[in-house]
C-alpha cells in the first residue's frame, strides 16, 4: 500500500470513529503525528501570509486588563491629586461617551470589545468599541467618538507602550520560529488547530484552519511593588471575502454604537 493510500485509509478510519468531516479528520491526524517544531511553525507562517493577503474579513478585537494589588488596604478617599485626576478622566470620557456612569466607563477601559472589518491586503481596518472607535489606513491609526467624520485631531501618535493593532498582531506571525500543537478547538463553527508559537520575543496562542489564521491571543503579566497587571489581547477573524464596498472610510465606524 502506498503512503498516500495508507494516509487516506487512516483519515477515513478517524472519520468513522469521530464523525469529523474529511478535512478535519486529516488535520487532526496530521496534528497527532506532528506535535510541533519547524514544520508546524512553517504552516502557521503560510496561513499568516494567506491571511495578510486576504481582501477582507470580519474582525473582533478584545483587550482585557486585570489588576491585583499587592497589599489591599482599607479604601480611602482619593486625596486632592486623585480628585483632580478623576475629574480629568471624567471630563475626557464625557467628551467620548457622554452620559456613561463610572461603572460603565471602568468596564469599557478594562474590558475593551471591538467589532468591525479588516482588509489585510489593503492594510486597513475599522473597529468600533461602542462609543469609541478606531480606523487604520495608509499606516496611520485614528481614534475617537464612534461615527465622527475623520479629522486630523483623531490621529494617534505611535507610542512605545501602545498595544499592537490587528494588522501588527497578524504581522508578528510572519516571525514564528517555533510552534507546538495544543489540540483542536472550535472557532465560530469551524474546527481549528490550536498552536502555541514563539514569534521573536513574544509567546502567542494561534488558532488556524486549513487556510487562515482564525484567532490570535497574547498575554502579558507585569508585577511591581503595587501589584500585578495582566493583559490579554485576542483577535478573531471570520467571513473571509465578505463584501466591503459599502464601508465608509471618511469617518470613524459605529457598528456597535
MIGUNU-550464 format. One record per residue: x, y negated, z of N, C-alpha, C in turn. Coordinates in steps of 0.001 Angstrom, whole numbers, plus 500000, padded with zeros to 6 digits. Layout:
# residues N
    nxx    nyy    nzz   caxx   cayy   cazz    cxx    cyy    czz
      X      Y      Z      X      Y      Z      X      Y      Z
...
//
This chain:
# residues 257
    nxx    nyy    nzz   caxx   cayy   cazz    cxx    cyy    czz
 500836 501193 500000 500000 500000 500000 500875 498752 500000
 500590 497785 499103 501391 496568 499046 501124 495713 500276
 502064 494766 500531 501913 493886 501688 500640 493060 501587
 500306 492583 500359 499121 491758 500174 497853 492552 500456
 497802 493797 499963 496614 494628 500215 496500 494965 501691
 497632 495198 502330 497614 495506 503763 497095 494321 504561
 497506 493113 504166 497055 491913 504863 495554 491734 504697
 495062 491930 503462 493626 491797 503217 492832 492818 504022
 493371 494026 504120 492679 495049 504900 492629 494652 506368
 493729 494089 506879 493772 493660 508275 492794 492504 508525
 492695 491601 507546 491765 490478 507675 490332 490968 507734
 489987 491910 506839 488606 492447 506826 488298 493217 508110
 489306 493865 508650 489106 494571 509917 488817 493578 511033
 489539 492446 511017 489292 491411 512028 487902 490805 511839
 487493 490595 510577 486156 490058 510300 485079 490968 510884
 485258 492271 510691 484273 493231 511204 484236 493227 512723
 485393 493017 513342 485468 493058 514805 484978 491780 515465
 485216 490620 514803 484915 489327 515432 483718 488595 514822
 483337 488978 513595 482256 488263 512928 482697 486962 512287
 484004 486718 512230 484529 485488 511639 484432 485535 510123
 484308 484364 509466 484419 484331 508009 485852 484647 507599
 486063 484891 506305 487378 485333 505826 488490 484349 506195
 488259 483037 505949 489313 482052 506193 489712 482003 507660
 488704 482062 508564 489005 482010 509997 489733 483273 510446
 489325 484439 509902 489996 485686 510259 491440 485684 509775
 491661 485163 508560 493024 485098 508021 493891 484175 508856
 493310 483026 509259 494053 482075 510076 494374 482678 511443
 493402 483356 512031 493614 483965 513333 494648 485073 513288
 494637 485852 512210 495611 486917 512065 497012 486337 511919
 497121 485264 511150 498416 484613 510988 498923 484052 512291
 498013 483466 513075 498408 482900 514362 498907 483985 515304
 498235 485152 515252 498636 486245 516129 500030 486756 515793
 500381 486694 514492 501673 487215 514071 502779 486165 514131
 502380 484889 514177 503375 483817 514175 503122 482893 515355
 503717 483190 516531 503427 482402 517727 503899 480971 517659
 504774 480627 516722 505234 479249 516646 506571 479143 515953
 507273 478034 516230 508577 477843 515642 508534 476998 514389
 509584 477125 513577 509756 476282 512405 508632 476458 511389
 508166 477702 511202 507108 477953 510214 505824 477222 510601
 505440 477310 511858 504235 476628 512318 504419 475114 512275
 505604 474636 512619 505892 473200 512550 505727 472700 511120
 506201 473483 510158 506069 473100 508749 504593 473036 508344
 503781 473987 508816 502346 473979 508497 501675 472712 509026
 502050 472288 510229 501482 471064 510797 501892 469852 509964
 503144 469796 509548 503617 468681 508726 502871 468634 507390
 502669 469792 506771 501941 469851 505494 500527 469317 505665
 499858 469692 506740 498491 469222 506967 498465 467735 507322
 499503 467278 507999 499591 465847 508291 499741 465052 506994
 500547 465545 506068 500725 464866 504779 499413 464855 503995
 498691 465969 504001 497400 466023 503308 496405 465049 503927
 496435 464969 505251 495512 464067 505940 495835 462615 505617
 497121 462278 505618 497530 460905 505312 497292 460547 503849
 497132 461546 502993 496845 461307 501581 495342 461343 501291
 494527 461650 502300 493079 461744 502098 492487 460359 501844
 491486 460256 500961 490892 458947 500684 490076 458391 501845
 489420 459273 502613 488559 458760 503689 488169 459875 504645
 487695 459472 505816 487153 460409 506804 486455 459593 507886
 485573 460240 508588 485018 459629 509798 486012 459837 510931
 486023 458891 511869 487026 458949 512932 486432 458578 514278
 486957 459212 515304 486655 458856 516685 487989 458724 517403
 488138 457639 518156 489386 457388 518881 489035 457088 520326
 489603 457889 521248 489311 457729 522669 490605 457481 523440
 490524 456556 524379 491659 456265 525259 491123 456251 526689
 491569 457206 527495 491113 457312 528879 492278 457048 529824
 492021 456227 530855 493041 455868 531833 492548 456219 533229
 493386 456899 533981 493070 457236 535370 494194 456726 536264
 493821 456082 537356 494793 455531 538302 494587 456176 539666
 495661 456764 540206 495614 457372 541544 496592 456621 542432
 496110 455815 543379 497020 455056 544257 497839 455985 545138
 499081 455585 545399 499967 456411 546223 499533 456408 547683
 499093 455262 548170 498695 455143 549572 497368 454398 549640
 496252 455132 549484 494950 454457 549583 494810 453732 550910
 494353 452488 550832 494182 451689 552045 492730 451260 552175
 492464 450761 553358 491135 450201 553588 490944 449018 552647
 489826 448965 551985 489608 447936 550987 489592 446545 551622
 490353 445634 551025 490394 444260 551499 489972 443328 550375
 489793 442078 550729 489471 441082 549723 490646 440865 548789
 490418 440401 547592 491489 440257 546613 492464 439130 546906
 492140 438179 547815 493040 437061 548066 492907 436007 546974
 493518 434830 547168 493351 433742 546203 493883 434058 544825
 495061 434739 544730 495614 435073 543418 494746 436125 542737
 494327 437125 543518 493458 438160 542958 492147 437590 542455
 491602 436588 543191 490347 435970 542761 490524 435237 541441
 491656 434541 541307 491911 433840 540049 492046 434819 538894
 492760 435936 539137 492941 436939 538091 491600 437548 537695
 490773 437812 538706 489467 438415 538438 488597 437469 537634
 488667 436167 537966 487890 435184 537217 488360 435094 535770
 489692 435184 535584 490238 435110 534226 489773 436299 533399
 489830 437500 534009 489374 438691 533292 487885 438603 532996
 487121 438115 533989 485682 437980 533812 485350 437012 532679
 486090 435906 532631 485846 434920 531576 486181 435487 530206
 487300 436229 530134 487701 436819 528852 486672 437822 528375
 486202 438674 529286 485228 439673 528890 483867 439053 528617
 483571 437934 529236 482302 437276 528946 482273 436772 527509
 483452 436411 526982 483510 435999 525578 483365 437200 524647
 483949 438348 525068 483901 439533 524212 482575 440263 524333
 482089 440401 525553 480860 441162 525775 479993 440439 526797
 479348 439356 526412 478530 438591 527357 477404 439425 527945
 477184 439236 529229 476089 439928 529895 476467 441267 530499
 477699 441732 530308 478105 443009 530876 478379 442849 532367
 477951 443842 533172 478266 443783 534590 479665 444364 534837
 480146 444227 536078 481518 444618 536400 481766 446106 536160
 480777 446943 536502 480938 448391 536330 481084 448757 534864
 480314 448088 534015 480389 448384 532580 481712 447904 531999
 482185 446752 532461 483474 446241 531993 484595 447205 532395
 484579 447641 533646 485615 448561 534114 485584 449853 533306
 484401 450399 533078 484292 451642 532319 484804 451459 530898
 484518 450286 530305 484977 450017 528940 486494 449915 528877
 487116 449432 529963 488567 449290 529987 489280 450618 530191
 488745 451473 531058 489448 452715 531391 488994 453902 530548
 487822 453788 529916 487331 454856 529044 486887 454240 527717
 487852 454008 526843 487557 453398 525551 487159 454480 524546
 486003 454271 523917 485476 455257 522970 485084 454531 521694
 485872 454729 520646 485618 454046 519390 485217 455000 518290
 484348 454541 517396 483907 455334 516251 483986 454490 514995
 484254 455140 513871 484313 454392 512629 484803 455224 511477
 485553 454582 510589 486041 455225 509368 487525 454930 509200
 488204 455889 508581 489617 455716 508287 489863 456057 506822
 490704 455268 506177 491110 455526 504794 492629 455709 504815
 493088 456924 505127 494526 457143 505306 495357 456778 504080
 494902 457162 502891 495681 456891 501683 495867 455395 501462
 494883 454591 501872 494966 453138 501722 495599 452475 502938
 495859 453256 503996 496492 452711 505191 495611 451749 505962
 494329 452085 506129 493455 451170 506855 492336 451930 507572
 491732 451259 508568 490623 451851 509303 489772 450769 509944
 488542 451152 510299 487594 450313 511036 487105 451131 512222
 487305 450623 513448 486875 451326 514652 486112 450358 515545
 484914 450753 515967 484100 449932 516871 483996 450642 518213
 484372 449937 519291 484328 450496 520636 483045 450111 521372
 482139 449410 520697 480910 448983 521345 481121 447671 522063
 480980 446559 521345 481261 445244 521911 482598 444713 521443
 483593 445583 521417 484923 445225 520928 485253 446135 519744
 485909 445597 518718 486211 446384 517527 487603 446083 517009
 488138 447014 516211 489443 446846 515592 489361 447118 514100
 490181 446388 513354 490321 446577 511916 491812 446602 511607
 492235 447568 510816 493630 447645 510395 493674 447709 508873
 494462 446834 508268 494622 446817 506812 495915 446101 506475
 496583 446573 505437 497834 445943 504968 498880 445854 506074
 498900 446854 506944 499898 446879 508002 499618 445954 509160
 498443 445305 509208 498101 444376 510278 496863 444877 511024
 496867 444646 512333 495729 445029 513162 495027 443784 513686
 493704 443863 513699 492872 442764 514172 491891 443315 515202
 491557 442494 516189 490615 442918 517208 489792 441765 517725
 488541 442051 518119 487670 441014 518653 486244 441507 518780
 485335 440585 518915 483928 440909 519098 483386 441658 517889
 482736 442767 518128 482183 443580 517045 481277 442745 516144
 481483 442875 514832 480641 442208 513856 481090 440815 513464
 482104 440255 514146 482544 438900 513817 483274 438868 512476
 483089 437788 511686 483887 437621 510467 485362 437548 510826
 486200 438162 510016 487628 438229 510301 488255 436845 510227
 488986 436478 511279 489649 435180 511372 491113 435396 511776
 492002 434429 511488 493402 434552 511904 493562 434788 513399
 492647 434240 514213 492758 434398 515665 492562 435855 516115
 492014 436701 515231 491799 438105 515579 493057 438950 515403
 494085 438386 514790 495315 439151 514543 495968 439559 515856
 496404 440790 515945 497056 441298 517144 498562 441288 516936
 499271 440733 517898 500724 440796 517856 501169 442167 518311
 502092 442726 517559 502567 444075 517875 503452 444044 519106
 502924 444514 520223 503695 444562 521470 504266 445958 521666
 505406 446009 522339 506057 447301 522537 505159 448269 523295
 504369 447743 524239 503526 448617 525047 502173 448896 524411
 501904 448295 523251 500622 448512 522600 500518 449964 522135
 499453 450670 522483 499345 452071 522081 499227 452214 520573
 499686 453359 520080 499609 453631 518649 498156 453713 518208
 497896 453239 516996 496577 453356 516412 496439 454671 515674
 495261 454953 515101 495027 456227 514410 496055 456549 513329
 496431 455575 512500 497385 455844 511423 498773 456173 511968
 499195 455453 512997 500506 455721 513598 500508 457078 514292
 499362 457422 514871 499207 458719 515521 499441 459836 514512
 498809 459718 513344 498977 460728 512301 500399 460726 511755
 500972 459541 511605 502324 459434 511082 503354 460129 511956
 503106 460188 513265 504030 460862 514175 504178 462339 513819
 503129 462928 513234 503146 464359 512944 504050 464702 511767
 504511 463702 511049 505495 463957 509993 506856 464326 510597
 507032 464008 511879 508329 464207 512538 508343 465439 513434
 507369 466347 513248 507306 467542 514098 508544 468409 513877
 509189 468795 514962 510388 469632 514887 510174 471005 515509
 509145 471148 516324 508881 472443 516960 507383 472546 517214
 506869 473770 517188 505433 473975 517383 505189 475333 518023
 504123 475404 518815 503765 476649 519488 502258 476844 519424
 501826 478021 518945 500406 478317 518859 499786 478320 520265
 498585 477715 520375 497917 477648 521680 496482 478153 521600
 496183 478994 520589 494858 479578 520489 493990 478919 519433
 492733 479314 519407 491748 478772 518469 490679 478002 519240
 490147 476953 518607 489114 476157 519256 488246 475475 518203
 486973 475363 518473 486039 474742 517546 486120 473220 517665
 486180 472547 516511 486140 471086 516458 485025 470683 515503
 483945 470149 516046 482798 469710 515242 482346 470772 514255
 482197 472002 514765 481659 473090 513955 482662 473819 513100
 483936 473419 513130 484969 474081 512339 485990 474733 513266
 486242 476032 513037 487240 476711 513849 488628 476226 513464
 489405 475804 514445 490734 475254 514203 491777 475977 515043
 493007 475911 514563 494128 476385 515355 494609 475247 516243
 494846 475555 517484 495352 474580 518448 496861 474807 518575
 497640 473738 518333 499094 473873 518295 499739 472797 519155
 500628 473209 520048 501420 472261 520833 502683 471948 520038
 502938 470666 519780 504066 470291 518934 504961 469285 519637
 506181 469222 519156 507132 468210 519585 507441 467340 518382
 507151 466046 518487 507390 465099 517399 508292 463998 517936
 509576 464090 517637 510514 463150 518236 510558 463375 519733
 510333 462320 520502 510328 462447 521964 508927 462702 522511
 507938 462759 521633 506541 462907 522059 506076 464352 521969
 505402 464797 523022 504737 466092 523001 503259 465880 522732
 502725 466543 521706 501341 466351 521297 500633 467692 521192
 499302 467650 521321 498482 468807 521029 497714 468495 519750
 497737 469432 518801 497141 469207 517489 496178 470340 517160
 495037 469995 516558 494082 470972 516066 494061 470872 514534
 494285 471976 513838 494341 471955 512380 493374 472990 511802
 492778 472651 510646 492028 473650 509895 492886 474079 508709
 492275 474617 507663 493058 475096 506529 493675 473974 505714
 493180 472731 505874 493636 471640 505029 494185 470442 505805
 493505 470059 506895 493770 468766 507505 494047 468853 509012
 494507 467746 509530 494552 467529 510975 493143 467151 511406
 492597 467832 512390 491237 467532 512837 491209 466810 514186
 492234 467033 514995 492300 466342 516291 493758 466260 516724
 494112 465119 517330 495443 464940 517914 495254 464383 519320
 496001 464927 520267 495898 464457 521655 497279 464219 522236
 497409 463095 522913 498663 462750 523581 498359 462341 525012
 499232 462711 525923 499056 462342 527326 500331 461719 527864
 500140 460760 528765 501273 460065 529374 500989 459882 530850
 501979 460176 531676 501835 460039 533128 503009 459210 533654
 502670 458121 534326 503685 457236 534878 503489 457126 536383
 504545 457421 537138 504459 457377 538598 505400 456294 539130
 504851 455453 539998 505634 454404 540624 505318 454319 542098
 505821 453288 542746 505615 453127 544189 504142 452941 544526
 503382 452355 543602 501975 452071 543880 501042 453217 543523
 501552 454230 542792 500697 455347 542442 501009 455911 541067
 500063 456680 540528 500235 457339 539236 499172 456867 538255
 499625 456519 537061 498724 456128 535986 498795 457190 534889
 497666 457759 534543 497597 458776 533496 496756 458255 532345
 497267 458422 531128 496520 458001 529945 496443 459159 528955
 495296 459256 528297 495097 460269 527274 494535 459610 526027
 495203 459832 524880 494726 459346 523595 494241 460537 522775
 493061 460432 522205 492518 461513 521378 491965 460924 520087
 492494 461394 518962 491982 461025 517643 491315 462244 517041
 490087 462076 516553 489351 463174 515941 488857 462735 514565
 489004 463621 513573 488631 463313 512197 487702 464384 511639
 486739 463959 510825 485828 464901 510177 485202 464213 508951
 484410 464972 508199 483768 464458 506974 484781 463836 506017
 485820 464590 505685 486818 464085 504749 486172 463850 503381
 486500 462705 502782 485922 462357 501489 484585 461650 501592
 484176 461239 502799 482902 460546 502974 482906 459243 502162
 481790 458882 501512 481742 457625 500738 481996 456411 501636
 482860 455517 501187 483217 454336 501982 483126 453045 501163
 482520 453141 499996 482447 451967 499123 481659 450811 499701
 480759 451082 500625 479914 450017 501182 480516 449369 502433
 481679 449822 502883 482287 449243 504079 482702 447793 503832
 482494 446967 504856 482812 445540 504761 484128 445280 505494
 485178 444939 504739 486490 444694 505319 486725 443213 505598
 485677 442406 505460 485815 440980 505732 485405 440620 507155
 484942 441618 507925 484530 441373 509309 484849 442585 510156
 484906 442378 511460 485120 443470 512399 483873 444352 512414
 484046 445677 512511 482881 446580 512399 481979 446529 513617
 480779 447017 513427 479792 447041 514524 479003 448345 514480
 479673 449469 514208 478995 450755 514081 478313 451162 515380
 478948 450888 516536 478390 451290 517817 477641 450146 518500
 477766 448953 517974 477191 447787 518652 475844 447422 518073
//
